């Protein structure tokens, strides 16, 4: 038998053995993947922002399919998308309102005087290592944009020394919240336009010295609210968005304009 024939048979034998081994291994170590994972992944926005707490959309899809629950909805997906995902999983999903990030500060350079010129890394946490604040108000936005850098949806920018949030671009992922060392970012329902743009808990006179539009804890807003949606605690007004009806009465009586309507120009109040 010619050598070339023998070589061919040997190689053919090796190929047969290898292919048989691969076939056996593919069956032996086969890992079943629920086809619903791919379906859910395709329905998700594909932002891979991590706002859900998982590495990306596919990881989140795998989680909800395996758990068979949507108790932790995707913060970026709208109600319609979550309803479609619920259909895939055989779950009834209640519609929920879009949440957006909101800044509890209006300490612009015009409202809260700069006390020092910070020269260093353009990062709020880095600045906090140097000084607690750069403005007269110790609670004010540092205006260095750590949250702006973290936002994957280009929904934030710096203007006059504070962060400005675009409600239309904001998806409510919440990634910006932990990036603020001042803890002045919080989430609110998109439809609720009335906000308290202050986080200063100093007494009224001290707060007003630090910022022209600081909440002074006068309680006028609390007294005028017929829905029991706003209360003053520790010299600071806070809104219960579950009760707020956007009546705007609190905005009208606030003497310092520390309660504002999103999207409207803010006028600095006269001395009170």
C-alpha positions in Angstrom: 0.0 0.0 0.0 1.5 3.3 -1.0 2.7 5.6 1.8 0.4 8.4 0.7 -2.6 6.1 1.2 -1.5 5.1 4.6 -0.9 8.7 5.6 -4.4 9.6 4.4 -6.0 6.8 6.4 -4.1 7.8 9.5 -5.1 11.4 9.1 -8.7 10.4 8.4 -8.7 8.2 11.5 -7.4 11.1 13.6 -10.1 13.4 12.1 -12.8 10.8 12.9 -11.6 10.4 16.5 -11.3 14.2 17.0 -14.8 14.9 15.6 -16.3 12.2 17.7 -14.6 13.6 20.8 -15.9 17.1 19.9 -19.4 15.8 19.4 -19.3 14.0 22.7 -17.9 17.0 24.5 -20.6 19.3 23.0 -23.3 17.1 24.3 -21.7 16.3 27.6 -20.9 19.9 28.5 -23.8 21.6 26.8 -25.2 24.5 28.8 -28.9 25.3 28.0 -29.7 29.0 27.6 -33.2 30.1 27.9 -34.2 31.7 24.6 -36.1 34.3 26.5 -32.8 35.9 27.6 -32.1 36.9 24.1 -35.6 38.1 23.6 -35.4 40.3 26.7 -32.0 41.6 25.8 -33.3 42.7 22.4 -36.2 44.5 24.0 -34.0 46.5 26.4 -32.6 49.9 25.4 -29.1 48.6 25.0 -27.6 51.4 27.0 -25.5 49.0 29.1 -25.3 51.8 31.7 -25.3 49.6 34.8 -28.0 51.6 36.4 -29.9 48.3 37.2 -26.9 47.1 39.2 -25.8 44.6 36.6 -22.8 44.6 34.2 -25.0 45.3 31.2 -28.4 44.6 29.5 -27.6 41.0 28.8 -26.7 40.4 32.4 -29.9 42.1 33.5 -31.9 40.0 31.0 -30.4 36.8 32.3 -31.2 37.8 35.9 -34.9 38.7 35.3 -35.5 35.5 33.3 -33.9 33.3 35.9 -35.7 35.0 38.8 -38.9 35.2 36.9 -39.5 38.6 38.4 -39.5 42.3 37.4 -39.5 43.7 40.9 -36.3 45.6 39.9 -37.3 47.2 36.5 -34.7 48.6 34.1 -34.4 52.3 35.1 -33.8 53.3 31.5 -36.7 51.4 29.9 -40.1 53.1 29.6 -43.4 51.5 30.8 -44.2 50.2 27.3 -40.8 48.3 27.1 -41.2 46.8 30.5 -44.7 45.7 29.6 -43.3 43.9 26.5 -40.7 42.2 28.7 -43.4 41.2 31.1 -45.2 39.5 28.2 -42.1 37.5 27.4 -41.9 36.4 31.0 -45.6 35.9 31.5 -45.8 38.6 34.1 -48.3 41.4 34.6 -46.3 44.7 34.8 -47.9 47.8 36.3 -47.0 51.0 34.4 -44.6 53.3 36.3 -43.7 56.9 35.7 -40.4 58.0 34.4 -38.0 59.2 37.1 -35.4 61.9 36.5 -32.5 63.3 38.5 -32.9 66.6 40.2 -30.4 69.0 41.9 -31.2 70.3 45.3 -29.2 73.5 44.8 -29.4 76.7 43.0 -26.1 78.1 44.4 -24.8 79.6 41.2 -21.9 81.9 41.3 -24.4 84.8 41.4 -26.3 83.4 44.3 -23.5 81.9 46.5 -20.3 83.8 46.6 -17.1 82.0 45.7 -14.8 81.8 48.7 -11.7 80.3 47.1 -10.3 79.6 43.6 -9.8 75.8 43.4 -6.9 74.7 41.2 -6.6 71.0 40.9 -8.3 67.9 39.4 -11.7 68.8 37.9 -13.4 66.3 40.2 -15.8 67.0 43.1 -14.4 64.3 45.3 -10.8 65.5 44.7 -11.9 69.1 45.6 -13.5 67.8 48.8 -10.0 66.6 49.9 -8.8 70.2 49.7 -11.8 72.0 51.2 -15.3 71.2 52.1 -16.6 73.8 49.7 -15.5 76.6 47.4 -18.6 78.7 47.9 -20.2 80.6 50.8 -22.7 77.8 51.2 -21.2 74.6 52.5 -24.1 72.6 51.0 -23.7 74.0 47.5 -22.9 72.2 44.3 -19.1 72.3 43.7 -19.7 72.7 40.0 -16.8 70.5 38.9 -19.0 68.0 37.1 -18.3 64.6 38.5 -21.9 63.7 37.8 -21.6 65.2 34.3 -18.7 62.9 33.5 -20.6 59.9 34.9 -23.8 60.5 32.9 -23.9 58.1 29.9 -26.8 60.0 28.3 -25.4 63.5 28.0 -28.3 64.8 30.2 -26.2 67.1 32.4 -24.0 70.1 31.9 -22.4 72.9 34.0 -23.8 76.4 33.9 -22.9 79.3 36.2 -21.2 77.0 38.7 -23.9 74.4 39.2 -25.1 71.3 37.3 -28.1 71.7 35.0 -30.2 68.6 34.2 -32.1 68.1 30.9 -35.3 66.2 32.0 -35.9 65.1 28.4 -32.5 63.4 28.1 -32.4 62.0 31.6 -33.4 58.4 31.7 -33.5 58.0 35.5 -30.7 55.5 35.6 -29.5 57.0 38.9 -25.8 56.6 38.0 -25.1 60.3 38.9 -26.5 60.0 42.4 -23.5 58.4 44.2 -21.0 60.6 42.2 -22.0 63.7 44.2 -20.1 64.1 47.5 -22.6 66.7 48.6 -25.6 64.3 48.3 -27.6 67.0 46.6 -28.9 64.9 43.7 -32.1 62.9 44.1 -34.7 61.3 41.9 -38.2 62.7 41.3 -41.1 61.8 39.1 -40.9 63.4 35.7 -44.4 64.9 35.9 -43.7 66.6 39.2 -42.2 70.0 38.2 -42.1 71.7 41.7 -38.8 71.2 43.4 -36.9 72.5 46.4 -33.5 73.6 45.1 -31.8 73.8 48.4 -30.2 71.3 50.8 -29.0 73.8 53.5 -30.1 72.8 57.0 -28.6 75.9 58.7 -30.9 78.3 60.5 -32.7 80.8 58.2 -30.4 83.8 58.7 -27.2 81.8 58.3 -28.6 80.0 55.2 -29.6 83.3 53.6 -26.2 84.8 54.2 -24.6 81.8 52.4 -27.0 81.9 49.4 -29.5 84.4 48.1 -32.0 81.6 47.2 -31.6 79.4 50.3 -34.5 77.8 52.1 -34.9 79.7 55.4 -37.3 77.3 57.0 -40.1 79.9 57.3 -42.8 77.2 56.8 -45.0 79.4 54.6 -45.0 76.6 52.0 -46.1 74.1 54.5 -49.0 76.3 55.7 -50.3 77.0 52.2 -50.2 73.4 50.9 -53.6 71.8 51.0 -52.4 68.4 50.1 -49.9 68.0 53.0 -47.2 67.4 50.4 -44.5 69.7 51.8 -43.0 69.9 55.3 -40.1 71.8 56.9 -37.7 69.7 59.0 -34.4 70.9 60.3 -34.9 74.3 58.6 -35.4 72.7 55.2 -38.5 72.2 53.1 -39.0 68.8 51.5 -41.7 67.6 49.1 -43.6 64.3 49.3 -44.1 63.6 45.6 -46.7 60.9 46.3 -48.9 63.8 47.5 -47.8 66.7 45.4 -50.3 67.8 42.8 -48.2 70.6 41.2 -50.6 73.2 42.4 -47.6 75.6 42.7 -49.0 77.4 45.8 -45.7 76.7 47.7 -43.8 78.3 44.8 -45.9 81.5 45.0 -45.4 82.0 48.8 -41.7 81.1 49.0 -39.9 84.4 49.9 -36.5 83.3 48.7 -37.4 81.4 45.5 -35.9 78.2 46.9 -39.0 76.4 45.6 -39.0 76.4 41.9 -40.8 75.0 38.8 -38.6 73.0 36.6 -38.0 74.8 33.2 -38.9 78.3 34.4 -36.4 81.1 34.9 -35.5 81.7 38.5 -35.6 85.3 39.9 -33.6 86.1 43.0 -35.8 87.3 45.8 -35.4 90.5 47.6 -34.0 90.6 51.1 -36.5 89.2 53.6 
